[in-house]
Amino acid sequence: MHRLPLSFALLTISGYWRPTKWPTTSLKSRLYNVYSVLMISLLYFFAFCICVDSFTSKNLKIMSDKFSLCVSVVGVCLKVANLFLRRGKITNVMNILLNENCVARDDQEKLIQRKSDNHARKLAIYCEILNESTVFFATVGQYNKLISVRGLPLSDWMPYDLSSAELYTISLVYQTIGLFVCANASVANETLIAGLMIQVGAQFEIFCHRVKNLSSLVTATRSNSVSDEEFKIRCKRILGDMVKHHLEIYEFAETVNNVFQYMIFLQFSISSVVLCLSIYKLSTLDPFSMNFVWSGSYLCCMLTQVYLYCWFGNEMMLKSKKVSDAIYEMDWMALPANLMKDLLLMLVRTKRPVKMTSGHIVVLSVESFTTVVSRKFSQFLCLSLAQLLKSDILSTEFVPDQNVTKFRVSSIQKQGGIGGSLSGT
């Protein structure tokens, strides 16, 4: 795609996004469809195995560890399904950026667009490094330990006997590849959504730049017009383009929210579960073990995914608020009266900022991120306190104390004496 090429490239490599430039009837499109079927089958069978393994575990601690991974893999499956179901809408969203009003015109606008594209690209690279490193620590980094106990990186349950060395090796390689594919798909999906928010912010910056230059543009138009009638027609065309651009930005942001809001809500729900379980798991591990390293990396991945949504949703909201500031700061004295009235209507619309939501429930902002993290940390403290109290109760030995027994006997005798004196009266 013309924007966010790295995110779409990761999806294409994983088999979950056929390039839009390829004709649907071409041979490479058909071969890619076969490849997509294989990769989807790999992912969903992978999710099935981890679900069965987590729910059939008899040890509660092992079950909680596997369940935190299970929900992440199932979440990736749902995100991939959403990409296939909403492919047409995602393509339409990206095509909005090709509209004439959304394309950068002067050097300043091109600089804004270039900075946003580079920001999205670096974000995808950093997230890919983090996620792939986490998978490496969970798989290749623990091969010696896994092979010694004949274990698997994610799911110890497979629908066949693992006593055979060949089947065990195939399963080990399969789960390693499956985890890397999950990481790729997850990074591509998260950076795609975050990248689209970055593009919305870039469009608001470009719009603010055009608003600030409106007075100079009107002045140049007046000097180049041969009559007042021509000047009015040109002003209407200029203002019409600005209003159309403003509406296209709002349409772009609303469409992004409608396409991905349930996936954002899904990620919030998954991260809420994983954060609490992962923090508790880290508190019970040896800090110098490879298991601690990969669990810590996994926790960072979950935090990063939520943070991306909240941070760039907050940035998009702040940049939408700057439109009203740009309108206020422009040179109003150089504008004709009818143009001022039209700008006032636009100013009223900018008072309501653009907001990204998570399933119409949570507004994506920095405050939402801090709320989620603080609540999960509070739940972790409750779990730790409950575990500590449980261990103290189990380790306590009740030893009979003769002094306590004597005190209880003397107290009973005194109560009997008091009772006798009362009955005698």
C-alpha positions as CSV (number, residue, x, y, z in Angstrom):
1,M,0.0,0.0,0.0
2,H,1.0,3.6,-0.6
3,R,1.0,4.3,3.2
4,L,2.2,2.0,6.0
5,P,4.1,-0.3,3.6
6,L,6.0,-2.1,6.4
7,S,2.8,-3.2,8.2
8,F,1.2,-4.4,5.0
9,A,4.5,-6.2,4.1
10,L,4.5,-8.1,7.4
11,L,0.9,-9.2,6.7
12,T,1.8,-10.2,3.2
13,I,4.7,-12.3,4.4
14,S,2.5,-13.9,7.0
15,G,0.0,-14.8,4.3
16,Y,-2.8,-12.6,5.6
17,W,-2.9,-9.8,3.0
18,R,-2.7,-10.3,-0.8
19,P,-1.3,-7.1,-2.4
20,T,-4.1,-5.0,-3.9
21,K,-2.0,-4.4,-7.1
22,W,-2.2,-8.1,-8.0
23,P,-5.1,-9.0,-10.4
24,T,-7.4,-11.5,-8.7
25,T,-7.2,-13.8,-11.7
26,S,-3.5,-13.9,-12.1
27,L,-1.4,-17.0,-11.3
28,K,0.5,-15.3,-8.4
29,S,-2.8,-14.3,-6.8
30,R,-4.0,-17.9,-6.9
31,L,-0.8,-19.2,-5.6
32,Y,-0.9,-16.7,-2.8
33,N,-4.5,-17.7,-2.0
34,V,-3.2,-21.3,-1.5
35,Y,-0.4,-19.9,0.7
36,S,-2.9,-18.0,2.8
37,V,-5.0,-21.1,3.3
38,L,-1.9,-23.0,4.6
39,M,-0.9,-20.1,6.9
40,I,-4.4,-19.7,8.3
41,S,-4.6,-23.5,8.9
42,L,-1.2,-23.3,10.7
43,L,-2.4,-20.5,12.9
44,Y,-5.8,-21.9,13.8
45,F,-4.5,-25.4,14.5
46,F,-1.8,-23.8,16.7
47,A,-4.6,-22.0,18.6
48,F,-6.6,-25.2,18.9
49,C,-3.7,-27.1,20.5
50,I,-2.9,-24.4,23.1
51,C,-6.6,-24.1,24.0
52,V,-6.9,-27.9,24.6
53,D,-3.6,-27.9,26.5
54,S,-4.5,-25.0,28.8
55,F,-8.0,-26.3,29.7
56,T,-6.8,-29.9,30.3
57,S,-4.0,-28.9,32.6
58,K,-4.5,-30.2,36.1
59,N,-2.1,-27.9,37.8
60,L,-3.6,-24.5,38.4
61,K,-0.3,-22.6,38.1
62,I,0.5,-24.3,34.8
63,M,-3.0,-23.7,33.6
64,S,-2.8,-19.9,34.3
65,D,0.6,-19.7,32.5
66,K,-0.8,-21.4,29.5
67,F,-4.1,-19.5,29.6
68,S,-2.3,-16.2,29.3
69,L,-0.6,-17.4,26.1
70,C,-3.8,-19.0,24.9
71,V,-5.8,-15.8,24.9
72,S,-3.1,-14.0,23.0
73,V,-3.0,-16.6,20.3
74,V,-6.8,-16.7,20.0
75,G,-6.7,-12.9,19.8
76,V,-4.3,-13.0,16.9
77,C,-6.7,-15.5,15.2
78,L,-9.6,-13.1,15.6
79,K,-7.5,-10.1,14.3
80,V,-6.6,-12.1,11.2
81,A,-10.2,-13.0,10.6
82,N,-11.1,-9.3,11.0
83,L,-8.5,-8.4,8.3
84,F,-10.1,-10.8,5.8
85,L,-13.6,-9.8,6.6
86,R,-12.9,-6.0,6.5
87,R,-10.4,-6.1,3.6
88,G,-12.6,-4.0,1.4
89,K,-13.2,-1.4,4.1
90,I,-9.5,-1.2,4.9
91,T,-8.7,-0.7,1.2
92,N,-11.3,2.1,1.1
93,V,-9.8,3.7,4.2
94,M,-6.3,3.8,2.6
95,N,-7.7,5.2,-0.7
96,I,-9.1,8.2,1.2
97,L,-5.5,9.3,1.7
98,L,-5.2,9.5,-2.2
99,N,-7.9,12.1,-2.5
100,E,-6.8,15.4,-3.9
101,N,-7.3,17.3,-0.7
102,C,-5.4,14.7,1.4
103,V,-2.3,14.8,-0.7
104,A,0.5,17.1,0.4
105,R,0.9,20.2,-1.8
106,D,3.8,22.4,-0.7
107,D,7.1,21.6,0.9
108,Q,5.9,22.1,4.5
109,E,3.0,19.6,3.9
110,K,5.4,17.1,2.3
111,L,7.6,17.5,5.4
112,I,4.7,16.8,7.7
113,Q,3.7,13.7,5.7
114,R,7.3,12.4,5.5
115,K,7.7,12.8,9.3
116,S,4.5,10.8,9.9
117,D,5.5,8.1,7.5
118,N,8.9,7.7,9.1
119,H,7.4,7.7,12.5
120,A,5.0,4.8,11.5
121,R,7.9,2.9,9.9
122,K,10.2,3.2,12.9
123,L,7.3,2.1,15.2
124,A,6.8,-1.0,13.1
125,I,10.5,-1.8,13.2
126,Y,10.8,-1.4,17.0
127,C,7.7,-3.5,17.7
128,E,8.9,-6.2,15.3
129,I,12.2,-6.4,17.2
130,L,10.5,-6.5,20.5
131,N,8.0,-9.2,19.6
132,E,10.4,-11.4,17.6
133,S,12.9,-11.2,20.5
134,T,10.2,-12.4,22.9
135,V,9.5,-15.3,20.6
136,F,13.2,-16.1,20.4
137,F,13.5,-16.2,24.2
138,A,10.4,-18.4,24.4
139,T,11.6,-20.9,21.8
140,V,15.2,-21.0,20.6
141,G,16.5,-19.6,23.8
142,Q,15.1,-22.5,25.8
143,Y,15.8,-25.3,23.3
144,N,18.3,-27.0,25.6
145,K,15.8,-27.1,28.5
146,L,12.9,-28.1,26.3
147,I,14.8,-30.9,24.6
148,S,16.2,-32.3,27.9
149,V,12.6,-32.7,29.3
150,R,11.1,-33.4,25.9
151,G,8.8,-30.4,26.2
152,L,7.4,-27.9,23.7
153,P,7.5,-24.1,23.7
154,L,3.8,-23.5,23.9
155,S,1.5,-26.5,24.0
156,D,2.6,-29.9,25.4
157,W,-0.6,-31.4,24.0
158,M,-0.6,-32.6,20.4
159,P,-3.2,-34.9,18.7
160,Y,-0.5,-37.6,18.3
161,D,2.1,-39.4,20.4
162,L,5.3,-37.4,21.0
163,S,7.4,-40.4,21.9
164,S,8.7,-40.6,18.4
165,A,11.8,-38.4,17.9
166,E,10.7,-37.4,14.4
167,L,7.3,-36.3,15.5
168,Y,8.7,-34.4,18.5
169,T,11.2,-32.5,16.3
170,I,8.4,-31.7,13.8
171,S,6.2,-30.4,16.6
172,L,9.0,-28.3,18.1
173,V,9.8,-26.7,14.7
174,Y,6.0,-26.2,14.0
175,Q,5.4,-24.4,17.3
176,T,8.4,-22.3,16.8
177,I,7.3,-21.2,13.4
178,G,3.7,-20.7,14.7
179,L,4.9,-18.4,17.4
180,F,6.9,-16.3,15.0
181,V,3.9,-16.1,12.6
182,C,1.7,-15.0,15.5
183,A,4.2,-12.3,16.5
184,N,4.4,-11.0,12.9
185,A,0.6,-10.9,12.5
186,S,0.2,-9.2,15.9
187,V,2.9,-6.5,15.1
188,A,1.4,-5.9,11.7
189,N,-2.1,-5.5,13.1
190,E,-1.1,-3.2,16.0
191,T,1.2,-1.0,13.9
192,L,-1.5,-0.8,11.2
193,I,-4.0,0.6,13.6
194,A,-1.5,2.9,15.3
195,G,-0.2,4.0,11.9
196,L,-3.6,4.9,10.7
197,M,-4.0,7.1,13.8
198,I,-0.7,8.7,12.9
199,Q,-2.0,9.4,9.4
200,V,-5.1,11.0,10.9
201,G,-2.9,13.3,13.0
202,A,-0.8,14.1,9.9
203,Q,-3.9,15.2,8.1
204,F,-4.9,17.5,10.9
205,E,-1.5,19.0,10.9
206,I,-1.7,19.6,7.1
207,F,-5.2,21.1,7.6
208,C,-3.9,23.5,10.3
209,H,-1.1,24.5,8.0
210,R,-3.6,25.4,5.2
211,V,-5.8,27.3,7.6
212,K,-2.9,29.5,8.8
213,N,-2.0,30.2,5.2
214,L,-5.6,31.0,4.2
215,S,-5.3,34.7,4.7
216,S,-2.2,35.0,2.4
217,L,-3.9,32.7,-0.2
218,V,-7.0,35.0,-0.1
219,T,-4.8,38.1,-0.5
220,A,-3.0,36.5,-3.5
221,T,-6.3,35.5,-5.0
222,R,-7.6,39.0,-4.7
223,S,-4.6,40.5,-6.5
224,N,-5.0,37.9,-9.3
225,S,-8.7,38.4,-9.8
226,V,-9.9,40.8,-12.5
227,S,-13.3,41.4,-10.8
228,D,-15.1,41.1,-7.5
229,E,-17.3,38.4,-8.9
230,E,-14.3,36.2,-9.9
231,F,-12.7,36.9,-6.5
232,K,-15.9,35.6,-4.7
233,I,-16.0,32.5,-6.9
234,R,-12.4,31.7,-6.2
235,C,-12.9,32.2,-2.5
236,K,-15.8,29.9,-2.5
237,R,-13.7,27.3,-4.3
238,I,-10.9,27.7,-1.7
239,L,-13.2,27.4,1.2
240,G,-15.1,24.5,-0.4
241,D,-11.8,22.6,-0.7
242,M,-11.0,23.3,3.0
243,V,-14.4,22.2,4.2
244,K,-14.2,19.0,2.0
245,H,-10.8,18.2,3.4
246,H,-12.0,18.8,6.9
247,L,-15.0,16.4,6.3
248,E,-12.7,13.8,4.7
249,I,-10.4,13.8,7.8
250,Y,-13.4,13.2,10.0
251,E,-14.7,10.5,7.7
252,F,-11.2,8.9,7.6
253,A,-11.0,8.9,11.5
254,E,-14.6,7.6,11.9
255,T,-14.0,4.7,9.4
256,V,-10.8,3.7,11.1
257,N,-12.6,3.6,14.4
258,N,-15.5,1.6,12.9
259,V,-13.3,-1.0,11.3
260,F,-10.9,-1.6,14.2
261,Q,-12.8,-0.6,17.4
262,Y,-13.8,-4.2,18.3
263,M,-10.2,-5.4,17.7
264,I,-9.0,-2.6,20.0
265,F,-11.5,-3.7,22.6
266,L,-10.4,-7.3,22.2
267,Q,-6.8,-6.2,22.8
268,F,-7.7,-4.3,25.9
269,S,-9.5,-7.3,27.2
270,I,-6.6,-9.7,26.5
271,S,-4.0,-7.3,27.9
272,S,-6.1,-6.9,31.1
273,V,-6.0,-10.6,31.7
274,V,-2.4,-11.1,30.6
275,L,-0.9,-8.2,32.5
276,C,-2.2,-9.4,35.9
277,L,-1.2,-13.0,35.3
278,S,2.2,-12.1,33.9
279,I,3.1,-9.7,36.7
280,Y,2.2,-12.4,39.2
281,K,4.2,-15.0,37.3
282,L,7.2,-12.8,37.2
283,S,7.1,-12.4,41.0
284,T,7.5,-16.2,41.4
285,L,10.4,-16.7,38.9
286,D,14.1,-16.6,39.3
287,P,15.2,-13.2,37.9
288,F,18.3,-14.8,36.3
289,S,16.5,-17.5,34.4
290,M,15.6,-17.5,30.7
291,N,11.9,-18.1,31.7
292,F,12.0,-14.8,33.6
293,V,13.5,-13.0,30.5
294,W,10.9,-14.2,28.1
295,S,8.0,-13.6,30.6
296,G,9.3,-10.1,31.1
297,S,9.5,-9.5,27.3
298,Y,6.0,-10.9,26.9
299,L,4.7,-8.5,29.5
300,C,6.4,-5.6,27.7
301,C,4.7,-6.7,24.4
302,M,1.3,-6.6,26.1
303,L,2.0,-3.2,27.6
304,T,3.2,-1.9,24.3
305,Q,0.1,-2.9,22.4
306,V,-2.2,-1.1,24.8
307,Y,0.2,1.9,25.0
308,L,0.3,2.3,21.2
309,Y,-3.5,2.6,21.0
310,C,-3.8,4.9,24.0
311,W,-0.9,7.2,23.1
312,F,-1.7,7.7,19.4
313,G,-5.4,7.9,20.1
314,N,-4.5,10.7,22.6
315,E,-2.2,12.4,20.0
316,M,-5.0,12.3,17.4
317,M,-7.4,13.9,19.8
318,L,-5.0,16.7,20.7
319,K,-4.2,17.4,17.1
320,S,-7.9,17.7,16.3
321,K,-8.2,20.3,19.0
322,K,-5.4,22.3,17.4
323,V,-7.6,23.1,14.4
324,S,-9.6,25.6,16.4
325,D,-6.4,27.2,17.6
326,A,-5.2,27.5,14.0
327,I,-8.5,29.2,13.0
328,Y,-8.2,31.7,15.9
329,E,-4.5,32.5,15.1
330,M,-5.1,33.3,11.4
331,D,-5.3,36.9,10.1
332,W,-9.0,37.4,10.1
333,M,-8.7,41.1,8.9
334,A,-7.6,39.9,5.4
335,L,-10.7,37.8,4.9
336,P,-14.0,38.9,3.4
337,A,-17.1,38.9,5.6
338,N,-18.8,35.9,4.0
339,L,-15.7,33.8,4.4
340,M,-15.5,34.7,8.1
341,K,-19.1,33.5,8.6
342,D,-18.3,30.1,7.0
343,L,-15.1,29.8,9.1
344,L,-17.2,30.3,12.2
345,L,-19.3,27.3,11.3
346,M,-16.2,25.2,10.9
347,L,-14.9,26.5,14.2
348,V,-18.0,25.2,16.0
349,R,-17.4,21.8,14.5
350,T,-13.8,21.7,15.8
351,K,-15.0,22.2,19.4
352,R,-15.8,18.5,19.4
353,P,-12.5,16.6,19.1
354,V,-12.0,13.3,17.3
355,K,-11.9,10.4,19.7
356,M,-11.0,6.8,19.1
357,T,-12.9,4.3,21.3
358,S,-12.5,0.7,22.4
359,G,-15.9,-0.9,21.6
360,H,-17.8,2.4,22.4
361,I,-16.7,1.9,26.1
362,V,-13.2,3.2,26.6
363,V,-11.8,6.4,25.0
364,L,-8.2,5.8,23.9
365,S,-6.1,8.3,25.9
366,V,-3.2,8.4,28.2
367,E,-5.6,8.5,31.2
368,S,-7.1,5.2,30.0
369,F,-3.7,3.6,29.9
370,T,-2.7,4.7,33.4
371,T,-6.1,3.5,34.6
372,V,-5.7,0.0,33.1
373,V,-2.1,-0.4,34.4
374,S,-3.0,0.9,37.9
375,R,-6.0,-1.5,38.2
376,K,-4.0,-4.5,37.0
377,F,-1.2,-3.6,39.5
378,S,-3.9,-3.4,42.3
379,Q,-5.1,-6.9,41.3
380,F,-1.6,-8.2,41.4
381,L,-1.2,-6.8,44.9
382,C,-4.4,-8.5,46.0
383,L,-3.2,-11.8,44.5
384,S,0.2,-11.5,46.1
385,L,-1.4,-10.7,49.5
386,A,-3.8,-13.6,49.2
387,Q,-0.9,-16.0,48.4
388,L,1.1,-14.6,51.3
389,L,-1.7,-15.1,53.8
390,K,-2.3,-18.6,52.4
391,S,1.3,-19.5,52.9
392,D,1.4,-18.0,56.4
393,I,-1.7,-20.0,57.5
394,L,-0.4,-23.2,56.1
395,S,3.0,-22.8,57.8
396,T,1.5,-21.9,61.2
397,E,1.7,-24.6,63.9
398,F,-0.9,-24.5,66.7
399,V,0.9,-25.4,70.0
400,P,-1.3,-25.8,73.1
401,D,-0.3,-23.1,75.7
402,Q,-0.8,-24.1,79.4
403,N,-1.0,-20.4,80.5
404,V,-3.8,-19.8,78.1
405,T,-5.6,-22.9,79.4
406,K,-5.2,-21.8,83.0
407,F,-6.5,-18.3,82.2
408,R,-9.6,-19.8,80.5
409,V,-10.3,-22.1,83.6
410,S,-9.9,-19.2,86.1
411,S,-12.2,-17.1,83.9
412,I,-14.9,-19.8,83.9
413,Q,-14.6,-20.2,87.7
414,K,-15.0,-16.5,88.2
415,Q,-18.0,-16.4,86.0
416,G,-19.5,-19.3,88.0
417,G,-18.9,-17.5,91.3
418,I,-20.6,-14.4,90.0
419,G,-23.5,-16.5,88.7
420,G,-23.8,-18.2,92.2
421,S,-23.9,-14.9,94.0
422,L,-26.5,-13.6,91.7
423,S,-28.7,-16.7,92.2
424,G,-28.3,-16.4,96.0
425,T,-29.6,-12.9,96.1
